[in-house]
Amino acid sequence: MITPQAPTGASARPPSGAQPDTANPRATASPQANSTVPGQRTATTRTEVLDLHTVYFLSGSATLGPEGRRLLTRAARVLTIHPALRLELGGHADSTGSRAFNVRLSEQRASAVRAFLMRSGCSADRLVTLGHGPDQPAATNTMRAGRALNRRVTLLPLD
């Protein structure tokens, strides 16, 4: 169970009661699930990254909270161990508000993750940021728990 956070925080886990959409291979936390999907990017020697691949945010926020910072500290250690590893930082948003707002917010979320990793010693050329807005939901936006899963940044290894 996750404890409630202040409105400006981000979490490494979805809010209590929210479940990942297992039909979406990019939304699963299992390295095995990611490695068995045809065409899916994998990192057989870097499975730690796949275990650390999603940071969740509160509605309307691009601020990292304690859980998100802990996850990214671990991700920075993995990047140190694997100096050739490059990551795609994909920002996402739920569908609350205008599309333009959510695209900007998703870009800000990806940039917040990138800035944290850079402050932790990762070079900028290893981090590619993308803002997907509400266009790639991990779950339905009709329920509060689904919207919570859609407010995220995914950390995916680049080949």
C-alpha positions in Angstrom: 0.0 0.0 0.0 1.3 3.4 -0.9 0.9 6.3 1.5 -0.9 9.4 0.3 1.5 12.1 -1.0 1.3 15.9 -1.2 -0.3 17.1 -4.5 3.1 18.0 -6.0 4.7 14.6 -5.7 5.4 11.7 -8.0 5.6 8.0 -7.2 7.4 5.0 -8.5 4.2 3.0 -8.0 0.6 3.7 -9.0 -1.8 4.9 -6.3 -3.3 2.2 -4.1 -5.8 0.0 -5.9 -4.5 0.9 -9.4 -3.4 -2.1 -11.4 -1.2 -2.0 -14.5 -2.9 -3.0 -17.8 -1.3 -6.3 -18.6 -2.5 -6.2 -22.2 0.0 -3.4 -22.8 3.5 -4.9 -22.7 5.0 -1.5 -22.1 2.9 -1.1 -18.9 4.1 -4.4 -17.3 6.8 -4.5 -14.6 8.0 -8.0 -15.5 11.2 -8.2 -17.5 10.1 -11.6 -18.8 6.9 -10.1 -20.2 8.8 -7.3 -22.0 11.3 -9.8 -23.5 8.7 -12.1 -25.0 6.7 -9.6 -27.0 7.7 -9.7 -30.7 9.3 -6.4 -31.8 9.6 -5.2 -28.2 12.9 -3.7 -27.2 14.7 -5.8 -24.6 17.9 -5.6 -22.5 18.9 -9.1 -21.6 22.0 -8.0 -19.7 20.2 -4.9 -18.3 17.0 -6.4 -16.8 17.3 -4.0 -13.8 16.2 -1.2 -16.1 13.0 -3.0 -17.0 12.3 -3.5 -13.3 12.6 0.2 -12.8 10.8 1.4 -15.8 7.9 3.6 -14.7 7.6 6.8 -12.5 4.0 7.9 -11.7 2.8 11.4 -11.2 -0.1 13.1 -9.6 -2.7 14.9 -11.7 -1.4 18.1 -13.3 2.0 17.6 -11.8 5.5 17.2 -13.2 7.2 17.3 -9.8 9.1 14.2 -8.6 8.1 12.9 -5.2 10.1 10.7 -2.7 9.1 7.4 -4.4 10.0 8.7 -7.9 13.3 10.0 -6.6 14.1 6.6 -5.0 13.3 4.8 -8.2 15.4 7.2 -10.3 18.3 6.9 -7.9 18.3 3.2 -8.5 18.0 3.8 -12.2 21.0 6.1 -12.1 23.0 3.3 -10.5 22.1 1.0 -13.3 23.2 3.6 -15.8 26.5 3.8 -14.0 27.0 0.1 -14.2 26.0 0.0 -17.9 27.8 3.1 -19.4 26.6 2.3 -23.0 23.0 2.1 -22.0 20.7 4.8 -23.5 17.2 5.4 -22.3 14.0 6.7 -23.9 12.1 8.7 -21.3 8.5 8.7 -22.5 6.2 11.2 -20.7 2.5 10.4 -20.6 -0.6 12.0 -19.3 -4.2 11.1 -18.7 -7.0 12.7 -20.8 -8.1 15.2 -18.2 -7.9 18.7 -19.7 -7.0 19.7 -23.2 -4.7 17.7 -25.4 -2.3 20.6 -25.8 -2.0 20.9 -22.0 -1.4 17.1 -21.6 1.3 17.1 -24.3 3.2 19.9 -22.6 2.7 18.2 -19.2 4.0 14.9 -20.5 7.1 16.7 -22.0 7.6 18.4 -18.6 7.4 15.0 -16.8 10.0 13.4 -19.1 12.2 16.5 -18.7 12.0 16.2 -14.9 13.1 12.6 -15.0 16.0 13.6 -17.4 17.1 16.4 -15.1 17.2 14.1 -12.1 19.2 11.5 -14.0 21.6 14.2 -15.2 22.1 15.6 -11.7 22.9 12.0 -10.7 25.7 11.8 -13.2 24.2 10.5 -16.4 25.2 12.4 -19.5 22.4 14.0 -21.6 23.3 12.2 -24.8 22.2 8.9 -23.1 18.7 10.2 -22.4 16.0 10.8 -25.1 12.8 12.5 -24.0 9.5 12.2 -25.6 6.1 13.7 -24.7 3.3 11.4 -25.7 0.5 13.3 -24.0 -2.7 11.2 -23.6 -2.0 9.3 -26.9 -0.6 6.0 -25.4 -2.7 5.2 -22.4 -1.7 2.2 -20.2 -5.3 1.9 -18.9 -8.7 3.4 -19.4 -9.2 7.1 -18.7 -12.8 6.6 -17.6 -11.8 5.4 -14.1 -9.7 7.2 -11.5 -7.3 4.2 -11.1 -6.8 4.1 -14.9 -6.0 7.8 -15.1 -3.5 7.3 -12.3 -1.7 4.7 -14.4 -1.6 7.0 -17.4 0.3 9.8 -15.5 3.8 8.4 -15.9 7.2 8.4 -17.4 8.5 5.2 -18.8 12.2 4.4 -18.9 12.9 2.1 -21.8 16.3 0.9 -23.1 17.2 2.0 -26.6 19.0 -0.5 -28.8 
